[in-house]
Amino acid sequence: MVPQRYQANSQLGTWVHTQRRQYKLMTEGKKSSMTKEKADALDSIGFFWAAKNSASTSAGRGIPSGENENLSDSSDHGESDKAT
């Protein structure tokens, strides 16, 4: 997972933070550069929408915990543990 303040690559941390914020705005019905297509594409690579895993949902997409094995703790924007 990539934290917002990722020392190894600060630009990546900033990008991840932006994706998470834009996704949140989109889900709240507010103006956002995130689209469903972009969100689906990021989902397909295992992007983490929530920085911290909540007790009731995983990855911020309404998946009950335990149903997504690729979850781990992160911060306010999308992160991925997967290397491509």
Buried (B, 14 or more C-beta within 10 A) or exposed (E): BBBBEBEEEEEEBBBBBBBBBBBBBBBEEEEBEBEEEBBEEBBEEBBBBBBEBEEEBBBBBEBEEEEBEEBEEBBBBBBBEEEE
